[in-house]
Amino acid sequence: INSKAEVKAFCGVHDGTTVTSGNAEKVVKWGFSVKDKILFLPDQNLGKNTAAALGVDEKYMALYDQHTEKLTYVCKPEEVKMILWNGYCHVHHNITEEKVREARNENPDARIIVHPECKHEIVKMCDGSGSTTYLIKAVENSDKNTKWVIGTEYNLVQRLKEKFTDRNRSRTVFRLRNGIFVLMVCRIPDKVLVLKTVTRNLSLSIILLWERNWKMYGWKIPDVEI
């Protein structure tokens, strides 16, 4: 769904359809019911995680690089089942195994769940993965006083944190940090909001844009360590 109208039209003309993290499994099942191979774009991670969840072995997946027009695979060409476009969401793709291990060590009693646009290796390390709705429902339907580390975009985690901070619905929600920047916000019932930001490998222009956006919305700008 996160693609241009022209791409969606191309898929429609060629008997394809659009996909989101919420319907990916249903769509891939349907795809394999009518074709032997699927070209999945633009997010390689969502495609790989969905196919793997449906039992497709990684060795039958190929990666297409749109810049070099090269298709990389390890099986025989005719055995390829899933052709993955070399694209991704940078927020999810840059969550690293190191950060998952750190989150696990820092919060051993927390469940770690991530969006399926994270790398397949990340998904396998965590306690669950699923669409935005899945992430929301997992916290919403959980027991009181549980802890959650969530690997997805900042605003969703922030909304969950704000929703579950009162005494009757108390959960503790952390954002799984990624390799580009850290936005770790933890609101714990009856305690203050803790915001720690560490920025790595960002150009000055990006930092300034980021700072401008914080000012635009009237938020307090935290200290930045570079």
C-alpha positions in Angstrom: 0.0 0.0 0.0 3.0 2.3 0.6 3.7 2.8 -3.1 2.7 5.1 -5.9 -0.6 4.8 -7.7 1.3 3.8 -10.9 2.8 0.8 -9.1 -0.6 -0.2 -7.7 -2.1 0.1 -11.2 0.8 -2.1 -12.6 0.0 -4.8 -10.1 -3.7 -4.7 -10.9 -3.0 -5.0 -14.6 -0.8 -8.0 -14.0 -3.3 -9.9 -11.8 -1.7 -8.7 -8.5 -3.0 -6.7 -5.6 -2.0 -4.3 -2.9 -0.8 -5.4 0.6 -0.4 -4.1 4.1 1.1 -5.6 7.2 -2.4 -6.4 8.3 -3.4 -8.5 5.3 0.0 -9.7 4.1 -0.5 -13.3 5.1 -3.9 -13.5 3.5 -2.6 -11.9 0.3 0.5 -14.1 0.0 -1.7 -17.2 0.6 -4.0 -16.0 -2.2 -1.0 -15.3 -4.4 0.4 -18.8 -4.1 -3.0 -20.2 -4.9 -3.0 -18.7 -8.3 0.7 -18.4 -9.2 3.9 -20.4 -8.5 6.0 -17.3 -7.8 5.3 -14.0 -6.2 7.0 -10.6 -6.7 6.7 -8.8 -3.4 7.3 -5.1 -3.3 8.4 -2.6 -2.0 9.3 -4.1 1.5 11.5 -7.1 1.4 11.3 -7.7 5.1 7.5 -7.8 5.2 7.6 -10.2 2.2 10.2 -12.5 3.7 8.6 -12.6 7.2 5.2 -13.3 5.7 6.5 -16.1 3.4 8.5 -17.6 6.2 5.5 -17.6 8.5 3.6 -19.6 5.8 6.3 -22.2 5.6 8.4 -21.0 2.6 12.0 -21.9 3.2 14.4 -19.0 2.9 16.4 -20.8 0.3 13.5 -20.4 -2.1 13.5 -16.6 -1.7 15.3 -14.3 -4.1 16.3 -10.7 -3.7 15.9 -8.4 -6.7 18.1 -5.3 -6.8 16.3 -2.7 -8.8 19.5 -0.6 -9.2 21.6 -3.3 -10.7 18.7 -5.4 -12.1 20.3 -8.4 -10.5 18.4 -11.3 -9.0 20.2 -13.1 -6.1 19.2 -16.6 -5.0 20.7 -19.9 -3.8 18.3 -22.4 -5.2 17.7 -23.4 -8.8 16.0 -20.5 -10.7 12.9 -22.6 -11.3 12.7 -23.3 -7.6 12.4 -19.6 -6.5 9.0 -19.0 -4.9 9.3 -15.5 -3.5 11.0 -12.6 -5.3 11.6 -9.8 -2.9 12.2 -6.2 -4.0 15.2 -4.6 -2.4 13.3 -2.0 -0.5 12.5 -1.4 3.2 11.2 0.9 5.8 14.3 2.5 7.3 12.8 2.8 10.8 12.2 -0.9 11.1 15.1 -2.1 8.9 17.7 -0.4 11.1 16.6 -2.2 14.3 19.6 -4.4 15.0 20.2 -7.7 16.8 22.5 -5.9 19.2 19.6 -3.6 20.2 17.3 -6.5 20.7 19.9 -8.2 23.0 20.3 -4.9 24.9 16.6 -4.6 25.4 16.4 -8.2 26.6 19.2 -7.7 29.1 17.8 -4.4 30.4 14.2 -5.6 30.6 14.4 -9.4 31.2 10.7 -9.5 32.3 9.4 -7.7 29.3 7.9 -9.2 26.1 9.6 -7.9 22.9 7.3 -7.5 19.9 8.1 -5.9 16.6 6.6 -4.9 13.3 7.1 -7.5 10.4 8.9 -4.8 8.4 11.9 -5.6 10.7 14.5 -7.9 9.3 13.7 -11.6 9.5 16.6 -12.2 12.0 15.1 -9.6 14.3 11.6 -11.2 14.1 13.1 -14.6 15.1 14.7 -13.1 18.2 11.6 -11.5 19.5 8.5 -12.8 21.3 6.1 -11.9 18.5 5.6 -9.8 15.4 2.7 -8.4 13.6 0.9 -5.5 12.1 0.2 -2.2 13.8 -3.1 -3.6 14.9 -1.4 -6.6 16.4 1.1 -4.5 18.3 -1.8 -2.4 19.8 -3.9 -5.4 20.7 -1.0 -7.2 22.3 -0.6 -4.4 24.8 -4.3 -3.6 25.1 -5.2 -7.2 25.9 -2.3 -7.9 28.2 -2.4 -8.2 32.0 -1.8 -5.2 34.2 1.7 -4.4 35.3 3.3 -6.1 32.3 6.3 -4.7 30.4 6.5 -4.4 26.7 9.4 -3.5 24.4 8.0 -2.6 21.0 10.0 -2.2 17.8 8.2 0.2 15.5 7.8 3.9 14.8 8.0 6.4 17.6 4.4 7.9 17.5 2.7 4.5 17.8 4.7 3.6 20.9 4.1 7.0 22.4 0.3 6.7 21.9 0.4 3.3 23.6 2.4 4.7 26.5 0.0 7.5 27.0 -3.0 5.2 26.9 -1.8 2.7 29.5 -0.4 4.9 32.2 -3.2 5.2 34.7 -3.6 2.9 37.7 -6.3 0.8 36.2 -4.6 0.1 32.9 -0.9 0.3 33.9 1.6 -1.2 31.6 5.2 -0.2 31.0 6.0 0.3 27.3 9.5 0.9 25.9 10.5 1.6 22.3 13.0 -0.8 20.9 16.0 1.3 19.8 17.4 1.2 16.3 20.8 1.8 14.8 20.1 5.3 13.4 18.8 7.1 16.4 17.4 6.3 19.8 14.1 7.6 21.1 13.6 5.8 24.3 10.6 7.1 26.1 9.2 5.4 29.2 6.3 6.7 31.1 5.8 4.7 34.3 2.6 5.2 36.4 3.0 7.9 39.1 6.5 8.8 37.8 7.8 11.4 35.4 8.3 11.0 31.7 11.9 10.0 30.9 13.2 10.9 27.5 16.7 10.0 26.4 17.8 10.7 22.9 21.1 9.6 21.4 21.8 10.5 17.7 24.3 8.6 15.6 25.7 9.2 12.2 23.2 11.9 11.3 24.0 14.9 9.1 23.7 18.4 10.6 20.8 19.1 8.2 18.8 16.2 9.4 19.4 17.1 13.0 18.3 20.7 12.4 15.2 19.5 10.6 14.5 17.1 13.5 15.0 20.0 16.0 12.7 22.3 13.9 9.9 19.7 14.0 10.1 19.5 17.8 9.8 23.3 18.0 6.9 23.3 15.6 4.9 21.0 17.8 5.9 22.8 21.0 7.8 19.9 22.4 10.8 20.3 24.8 14.0 19.6 22.8 16.1 17.0 24.6 19.9 17.0 24.8 21.6 15.4 21.8 24.8 13.4 22.1 26.6 13.0 18.8 
